[in-house]
Amino acid sequence: MRNQRIAHRFRLSVGMVLVLTAALGSFYLLQLLNRAGEQIQADKRANEPDYIIENFSFVHMSKEGKPSYIIAGDKLTHRPIDDSSVIDKPRVHSLASDKPPMEILSQTARVDQGNSRVTLNGTVTIDRAAAPDAQAMHMATEKLVVFPDEDRMETDLPVKMKLGDATATANSMRANNATREVHLQGAGTLVLPPKAQ
């Protein structure tokens, strides 16, 4: 009889230990799932914009303290996770006094790398006014990467350009507004007006 009680107590103890172990394991698993859910929520919050500005304009000053260019747009959304901004309907106006003024328009833009790179997307147009030593220029493409501090731009997509009465098309382009050099690359066309008599 005594052995039966000991066996019964032993089985009961083993059963309780197993139930307690299962309960502790379930609690631990629940804690892991809660932490993972909190981390997912924290990641979502980190990618949320920290500010949104509508109908804005931003003036960048040169090292000499003069306005260099203006970036304006319908809406600017800044994300702190990578310190980038997305702009709806951006307009970029260069204001350098020693170069002809230039205006760039597009559907959207992404500003990153410490505001040193602007990637414009969707029907990008560039217009540069005529100057005494430079003809008016119009350029169109679907994507353009602008480096405003370096006064240069590039695209790896097809581009159409009109310089004075001459027109050109190409598969890609690199331009430096400071030196007024434009390099058209890939297959394309060049149409020059007849020389004046």
ChimeraX commands (.cxc) that place a marker at each C-alpha (Angstrom):
marker #1 position 0.00,0.00,0.00 radius 0.5
marker #1 position 2.81,2.35,0.93 radius 0.5
marker #1 position 4.55,1.63,-2.37 radius 0.5
marker #1 position 1.38,2.43,-4.23 radius 0.5
marker #1 position 1.18,5.83,-2.50 radius 0.5
marker #1 position 4.78,6.59,-3.34 radius 0.5
marker #1 position 4.24,5.57,-6.98 radius 0.5
marker #1 position 1.07,7.66,-7.12 radius 0.5
marker #1 position 2.88,10.68,-5.61 radius 0.5
marker #1 position 5.78,10.18,-8.02 radius 0.5
marker #1 position 3.44,10.09,-11.05 radius 0.5
marker #1 position 1.60,13.14,-9.71 radius 0.5
marker #1 position 4.89,15.01,-9.16 radius 0.5
marker #1 position 6.13,14.16,-12.65 radius 0.5
marker #1 position 2.81,15.30,-14.11 radius 0.5
marker #1 position 2.97,18.59,-12.19 radius 0.5
marker #1 position 6.57,19.19,-13.29 radius 0.5
marker #1 position 5.58,18.56,-16.92 radius 0.5
marker #1 position 2.56,20.91,-16.67 radius 0.5
marker #1 position 4.73,23.58,-14.95 radius 0.5
marker #1 position 7.44,23.24,-17.64 radius 0.5
marker #1 position 4.82,23.58,-20.39 radius 0.5
marker #1 position 3.35,26.66,-18.69 radius 0.5
marker #1 position 6.77,28.31,-18.32 radius 0.5
marker #1 position 7.64,27.46,-21.94 radius 0.5
marker #1 position 4.35,28.97,-23.13 radius 0.5
marker #1 position 4.99,32.12,-21.06 radius 0.5
marker #1 position 8.51,32.44,-22.49 radius 0.5
marker #1 position 7.23,31.96,-26.06 radius 0.5
marker #1 position 4.51,34.59,-25.45 radius 0.5
marker #1 position 7.15,37.04,-24.21 radius 0.5
marker #1 position 9.27,36.44,-27.34 radius 0.5
marker #1 position 6.25,37.03,-29.59 radius 0.5
marker #1 position 5.37,40.24,-27.71 radius 0.5
marker #1 position 8.94,41.55,-28.08 radius 0.5
marker #1 position 8.93,40.73,-31.79 radius 0.5
marker #1 position 5.59,42.54,-32.19 radius 0.5
marker #1 position 6.91,45.57,-30.30 radius 0.5
marker #1 position 10.03,45.61,-32.51 radius 0.5
marker #1 position 7.88,45.49,-35.66 radius 0.5
marker #1 position 5.79,48.40,-34.35 radius 0.5
marker #1 position 8.95,50.34,-33.46 radius 0.5
marker #1 position 10.34,49.74,-36.97 radius 0.5
marker #1 position 7.05,50.95,-38.48 radius 0.5
marker #1 position 7.14,54.08,-36.31 radius 0.5
marker #1 position 10.79,54.72,-37.24 radius 0.5
marker #1 position 9.83,54.75,-40.93 radius 0.5
marker #1 position 6.93,57.14,-40.37 radius 0.5
marker #1 position 7.52,60.75,-41.43 radius 0.5
marker #1 position 8.62,63.08,-38.67 radius 0.5
marker #1 position 7.35,66.11,-40.57 radius 0.5
marker #1 position 5.35,67.00,-43.67 radius 0.5
marker #1 position 5.39,70.48,-45.22 radius 0.5
marker #1 position 2.96,71.60,-47.90 radius 0.5
marker #1 position 3.64,74.36,-50.46 radius 0.5
marker #1 position 7.20,74.92,-49.33 radius 0.5
marker #1 position 10.34,76.54,-50.71 radius 0.5
marker #1 position 13.90,76.05,-49.53 radius 0.5
marker #1 position 16.71,78.49,-50.42 radius 0.5
marker #1 position 20.24,77.10,-50.39 radius 0.5
marker #1 position 22.96,79.67,-49.78 radius 0.5
marker #1 position 26.43,79.55,-51.33 radius 0.5
marker #1 position 29.62,79.69,-49.27 radius 0.5
marker #1 position 29.72,83.44,-50.00 radius 0.5
marker #1 position 26.29,83.87,-48.39 radius 0.5
marker #1 position 24.36,84.43,-51.63 radius 0.5
marker #1 position 21.31,82.42,-52.80 radius 0.5
marker #1 position 22.51,79.49,-54.91 radius 0.5
marker #1 position 19.30,77.60,-55.75 radius 0.5
marker #1 position 15.70,77.21,-54.62 radius 0.5
marker #1 position 13.89,73.89,-54.23 radius 0.5
marker #1 position 10.11,74.29,-54.00 radius 0.5
marker #1 position 7.21,71.86,-54.22 radius 0.5
marker #1 position 3.63,71.00,-53.38 radius 0.5
marker #1 position 4.55,68.67,-50.49 radius 0.5
marker #1 position 7.73,67.55,-48.69 radius 0.5
marker #1 position 7.72,64.38,-46.56 radius 0.5
marker #1 position 10.81,63.76,-44.40 radius 0.5
marker #1 position 11.67,60.30,-43.04 radius 0.5
marker #1 position 14.17,60.24,-40.15 radius 0.5
marker #1 position 15.13,56.58,-40.61 radius 0.5
marker #1 position 17.43,57.48,-43.54 radius 0.5
marker #1 position 17.22,61.31,-43.39 radius 0.5
marker #1 position 15.60,61.47,-46.83 radius 0.5
marker #1 position 12.80,63.63,-48.18 radius 0.5
marker #1 position 10.23,62.94,-50.89 radius 0.5
marker #1 position 8.86,65.96,-52.77 radius 0.5
marker #1 position 5.66,66.08,-54.83 radius 0.5
marker #1 position 5.78,68.36,-57.92 radius 0.5
marker #1 position 9.30,69.69,-57.24 radius 0.5
marker #1 position 10.70,72.81,-58.88 radius 0.5
marker #1 position 14.43,73.56,-58.77 radius 0.5
marker #1 position 15.62,77.06,-59.75 radius 0.5
marker #1 position 19.31,77.90,-59.98 radius 0.5
marker #1 position 20.21,81.42,-58.92 radius 0.5
marker #1 position 23.95,81.63,-59.58 radius 0.5
marker #1 position 24.72,85.14,-60.81 radius 0.5
marker #1 position 27.59,84.02,-63.05 radius 0.5
marker #1 position 25.50,81.43,-64.98 radius 0.5
marker #1 position 22.23,81.60,-66.92 radius 0.5
marker #1 position 19.23,80.77,-64.71 radius 0.5
marker #1 position 17.95,77.22,-64.99 radius 0.5
marker #1 position 14.65,75.62,-63.94 radius 0.5
marker #1 position 14.00,71.89,-63.45 radius 0.5
marker #1 position 10.48,70.43,-63.06 radius 0.5
marker #1 position 9.28,66.86,-62.43 radius 0.5
marker #1 position 6.49,64.81,-60.84 radius 0.5
marker #1 position 8.44,63.60,-57.78 radius 0.5
marker #1 position 11.88,63.93,-56.25 radius 0.5
marker #1 position 13.88,62.20,-53.53 radius 0.5
marker #1 position 16.47,64.24,-51.64 radius 0.5
marker #1 position 19.15,62.26,-49.82 radius 0.5
marker #1 position 22.85,62.03,-48.99 radius 0.5
marker #1 position 22.74,65.09,-46.76 radius 0.5
marker #1 position 20.79,67.13,-49.35 radius 0.5
marker #1 position 23.61,66.69,-51.85 radius 0.5
marker #1 position 21.67,64.46,-54.28 radius 0.5
marker #1 position 18.21,65.03,-55.75 radius 0.5
marker #1 position 16.67,62.23,-57.86 radius 0.5
marker #1 position 13.83,63.57,-60.03 radius 0.5
marker #1 position 11.32,61.17,-61.59 radius 0.5
marker #1 position 8.45,61.43,-64.07 radius 0.5
marker #1 position 8.45,63.88,-67.01 radius 0.5
marker #1 position 11.56,65.77,-66.00 radius 0.5
marker #1 position 12.13,69.01,-67.93 radius 0.5
marker #1 position 15.11,71.34,-67.74 radius 0.5
marker #1 position 15.02,74.87,-69.16 radius 0.5
marker #1 position 18.03,77.17,-69.19 radius 0.5
marker #1 position 17.57,80.75,-70.33 radius 0.5
marker #1 position 19.69,82.25,-73.08 radius 0.5
marker #1 position 22.66,84.39,-72.07 radius 0.5
marker #1 position 25.12,86.56,-74.05 radius 0.5
marker #1 position 27.53,83.61,-74.32 radius 0.5
marker #1 position 25.03,80.69,-74.19 radius 0.5
marker #1 position 21.97,79.65,-76.19 radius 0.5
marker #1 position 18.68,78.73,-74.58 radius 0.5
marker #1 position 18.40,75.03,-73.73 radius 0.5
marker #1 position 15.46,72.66,-73.18 radius 0.5
marker #1 position 15.94,69.05,-72.07 radius 0.5
marker #1 position 13.44,66.28,-71.26 radius 0.5
marker #1 position 13.83,62.81,-69.74 radius 0.5
marker #1 position 12.02,60.50,-67.30 radius 0.5
marker #1 position 14.66,60.46,-64.54 radius 0.5
marker #1 position 17.41,62.87,-63.61 radius 0.5
marker #1 position 19.91,62.82,-60.75 radius 0.5
marker #1 position 21.02,66.35,-59.78 radius 0.5
marker #1 position 24.03,67.14,-57.58 radius 0.5
marker #1 position 23.22,70.78,-56.73 radius 0.5
marker #1 position 26.40,71.53,-54.77 radius 0.5
marker #1 position 28.52,70.30,-57.69 radius 0.5
marker #1 position 26.25,71.97,-60.30 radius 0.5
marker #1 position 26.01,68.77,-62.35 radius 0.5
marker #1 position 23.33,66.27,-63.41 radius 0.5
marker #1 position 23.04,62.87,-65.08 radius 0.5
marker #1 position 20.55,60.34,-66.40 radius 0.5
marker #1 position 20.82,56.79,-67.70 radius 0.5
marker #1 position 17.47,57.06,-69.50 radius 0.5
marker #1 position 16.74,58.44,-72.99 radius 0.5
marker #1 position 16.97,62.21,-73.23 radius 0.5
marker #1 position 15.85,64.82,-75.77 radius 0.5
marker #1 position 17.63,68.15,-75.93 radius 0.5
marker #1 position 17.21,71.39,-77.84 radius 0.5
marker #1 position 20.07,73.91,-77.76 radius 0.5
marker #1 position 19.22,77.02,-79.75 radius 0.5
marker #1 position 17.93,75.65,-83.08 radius 0.5
marker #1 position 19.85,72.35,-82.80 radius 0.5
marker #1 position 18.16,69.19,-81.46 radius 0.5
marker #1 position 19.65,65.95,-80.15 radius 0.5
marker #1 position 18.53,62.66,-78.65 radius 0.5
marker #1 position 20.59,60.07,-76.76 radius 0.5
marker #1 position 20.32,57.05,-74.46 radius 0.5
marker #1 position 21.94,58.82,-71.50 radius 0.5
marker #1 position 23.47,62.15,-70.53 radius 0.5
marker #1 position 26.01,63.75,-68.19 radius 0.5
marker #1 position 26.02,67.53,-67.81 radius 0.5
marker #1 position 28.07,70.03,-65.84 radius 0.5
marker #1 position 26.39,73.42,-65.64 radius 0.5
marker #1 position 29.51,75.02,-64.12 radius 0.5
marker #1 position 31.61,74.24,-67.21 radius 0.5
marker #1 position 28.58,74.20,-69.57 radius 0.5
marker #1 position 29.57,70.76,-70.86 radius 0.5
marker #1 position 26.96,68.21,-71.92 radius 0.5
marker #1 position 27.91,64.65,-72.84 radius 0.5
marker #1 position 25.24,62.67,-74.70 radius 0.5
marker #1 position 25.91,58.93,-74.79 radius 0.5
marker #1 position 24.53,55.95,-76.67 radius 0.5
marker #1 position 22.64,55.78,-79.96 radius 0.5
marker #1 position 20.86,58.98,-80.85 radius 0.5
marker #1 position 20.34,61.73,-83.39 radius 0.5
marker #1 position 21.73,65.22,-83.89 radius 0.5
marker #1 position 20.00,67.78,-86.11 radius 0.5
marker #1 position 21.90,71.02,-86.74 radius 0.5
marker #1 position 20.29,74.04,-88.43 radius 0.5
marker #1 position 21.80,75.22,-91.72 radius 0.5
marker #1 position 24.60,77.74,-91.36 radius 0.5
marker #1 position 23.60,81.35,-91.89 radius 0.5
marker #1 position 24.72,82.72,-95.27 radius 0.5
marker link #1:1,2 radius 0.2
marker link #1:2,3 radius 0.2
marker link #1:3,4 radius 0.2
marker link #1:4,5 radius 0.2
marker link #1:5,6 radius 0.2
marker link #1:6,7 radius 0.2
marker link #1:7,8 radius 0.2
marker link #1:8,9 radius 0.2
marker link #1:9,10 radius 0.2
marker link #1:10,11 radius 0.2
marker link #1:11,12 radius 0.2
marker link #1:12,13 radius 0.2
marker link #1:13,14 radius 0.2
marker link #1:14,15 radius 0.2
marker link #1:15,16 radius 0.2
marker link #1:16,17 radius 0.2
marker link #1:17,18 radius 0.2
marker link #1:18,19 radius 0.2
marker link #1:19,20 radius 0.2
marker link #1:20,21 radius 0.2
marker link #1:21,22 radius 0.2
marker link #1:22,23 radius 0.2
marker link #1:23,24 radius 0.2
marker link #1:24,25 radius 0.2
marker link #1:25,26 radius 0.2
marker link #1:26,27 radius 0.2
marker link #1:27,28 radius 0.2
marker link #1:28,29 radius 0.2
marker link #1:29,30 radius 0.2
marker link #1:30,31 radius 0.2
marker link #1:31,32 radius 0.2
marker link #1:32,33 radius 0.2
marker link #1:33,34 radius 0.2
marker link #1:34,35 radius 0.2
marker link #1:35,36 radius 0.2
marker link #1:36,37 radius 0.2
marker link #1:37,38 radius 0.2
marker link #1:38,39 radius 0.2
marker link #1:39,40 radius 0.2
marker link #1:40,41 radius 0.2
marker link #1:41,42 radius 0.2
marker link #1:42,43 radius 0.2
marker link #1:43,44 radius 0.2
marker link #1:44,45 radius 0.2
marker link #1:45,46 radius 0.2
marker link #1:46,47 radius 0.2
marker link #1:47,48 radius 0.2
marker link #1:48,49 radius 0.2
marker link #1:49,50 radius 0.2
marker link #1:50,51 radius 0.2
marker link #1:51,52 radius 0.2
marker link #1:52,53 radius 0.2
marker link #1:53,54 radius 0.2
marker link #1:54,55 radius 0.2
marker link #1:55,56 radius 0.2
marker link #1:56,57 radius 0.2
marker link #1:57,58 radius 0.2
marker link #1:58,59 radius 0.2
marker link #1:59,60 radius 0.2
marker link #1:60,61 radius 0.2
marker link #1:61,62 radius 0.2
marker link #1:62,63 radius 0.2
marker link #1:63,64 radius 0.2
marker link #1:64,65 radius 0.2
marker link #1:65,66 radius 0.2
marker link #1:66,67 radius 0.2
marker link #1:67,68 radius 0.2
marker link #1:68,69 radius 0.2
marker link #1:69,70 radius 0.2
marker link #1:70,71 radius 0.2
marker link #1:71,72 radius 0.2
marker link #1:72,73 radius 0.2
marker link #1:73,74 radius 0.2
marker link #1:74,75 radius 0.2
marker link #1:75,76 radius 0.2
marker link #1:76,77 radius 0.2
marker link #1:77,78 radius 0.2
marker link #1:78,79 radius 0.2
marker link #1:79,80 radius 0.2
marker link #1:80,81 radius 0.2
marker link #1:81,82 radius 0.2
marker link #1:82,83 radius 0.2
marker link #1:83,84 radius 0.2
marker link #1:84,85 radius 0.2
marker link #1:85,86 radius 0.2
marker link #1:86,87 radius 0.2
marker link #1:87,88 radius 0.2
marker link #1:88,89 radius 0.2
marker link #1:89,90 radius 0.2
marker link #1:90,91 radius 0.2
marker link #1:91,92 radius 0.2
marker link #1:92,93 radius 0.2
marker link #1:93,94 radius 0.2
marker link #1:94,95 radius 0.2
marker link #1:95,96 radius 0.2
marker link #1:96,97 radius 0.2
marker link #1:97,98 radius 0.2
marker link #1:98,99 radius 0.2
marker link #1:99,100 radius 0.2
marker link #1:100,101 radius 0.2
marker link #1:101,102 radius 0.2
marker link #1:102,103 radius 0.2
marker link #1:103,104 radius 0.2
marker link #1:104,105 radius 0.2
marker link #1:105,106 radius 0.2
marker link #1:106,107 radius 0.2
marker link #1:107,108 radius 0.2
marker link #1:108,109 radius 0.2
marker link #1:109,110 radius 0.2
marker link #1:110,111 radius 0.2
marker link #1:111,112 radius 0.2
marker link #1:112,113 radius 0.2
marker link #1:113,114 radius 0.2
marker link #1:114,115 radius 0.2
marker link #1:115,116 radius 0.2
marker link #1:116,117 radius 0.2
marker link #1:117,118 radius 0.2
marker link #1:118,119 radius 0.2
marker link #1:119,120 radius 0.2
marker link #1:120,121 radius 0.2
marker link #1:121,122 radius 0.2
marker link #1:122,123 radius 0.2
marker link #1:123,124 radius 0.2
marker link #1:124,125 radius 0.2
marker link #1:125,126 radius 0.2
marker link #1:126,127 radius 0.2
marker link #1:127,128 radius 0.2
marker link #1:128,129 radius 0.2
marker link #1:129,130 radius 0.2
marker link #1:130,131 radius 0.2
marker link #1:131,132 radius 0.2
marker link #1:132,133 radius 0.2
marker link #1:133,134 radius 0.2
marker link #1:134,135 radius 0.2
marker link #1:135,136 radius 0.2
marker link #1:136,137 radius 0.2
marker link #1:137,138 radius 0.2
marker link #1:138,139 radius 0.2
marker link #1:139,140 radius 0.2
marker link #1:140,141 radius 0.2
marker link #1:141,142 radius 0.2
marker link #1:142,143 radius 0.2
marker link #1:143,144 radius 0.2
marker link #1:144,145 radius 0.2
marker link #1:145,146 radius 0.2
marker link #1:146,147 radius 0.2
marker link #1:147,148 radius 0.2
marker link #1:148,149 radius 0.2
marker link #1:149,150 radius 0.2
marker link #1:150,151 radius 0.2
marker link #1:151,152 radius 0.2
marker link #1:152,153 radius 0.2
marker link #1:153,154 radius 0.2
marker link #1:154,155 radius 0.2
marker link #1:155,156 radius 0.2
marker link #1:156,157 radius 0.2
marker link #1:157,158 radius 0.2
marker link #1:158,159 radius 0.2
marker link #1:159,160 radius 0.2
marker link #1:160,161 radius 0.2
marker link #1:161,162 radius 0.2
marker link #1:162,163 radius 0.2
marker link #1:163,164 radius 0.2
marker link #1:164,165 radius 0.2
marker link #1:165,166 radius 0.2
marker link #1:166,167 radius 0.2
marker link #1:167,168 radius 0.2
marker link #1:168,169 radius 0.2
marker link #1:169,170 radius 0.2
marker link #1:170,171 radius 0.2
marker link #1:171,172 radius 0.2
marker link #1:172,173 radius 0.2
marker link #1:173,174 radius 0.2
marker link #1:174,175 radius 0.2
marker link #1:175,176 radius 0.2
marker link #1:176,177 radius 0.2
marker link #1:177,178 radius 0.2
marker link #1:178,179 radius 0.2
marker link #1:179,180 radius 0.2
marker link #1:180,181 radius 0.2
marker link #1:181,182 radius 0.2
marker link #1:182,183 radius 0.2
marker link #1:183,184 radius 0.2
marker link #1:184,185 radius 0.2
marker link #1:185,186 radius 0.2
marker link #1:186,187 radius 0.2
marker link #1:187,188 radius 0.2
marker link #1:188,189 radius 0.2
marker link #1:189,190 radius 0.2
marker link #1:190,191 radius 0.2
marker link #1:191,192 radius 0.2
marker link #1:192,193 radius 0.2
marker link #1:193,194 radius 0.2
marker link #1:194,195 radius 0.2
marker link #1:195,196 radius 0.2
marker link #1:196,197 radius 0.2
view
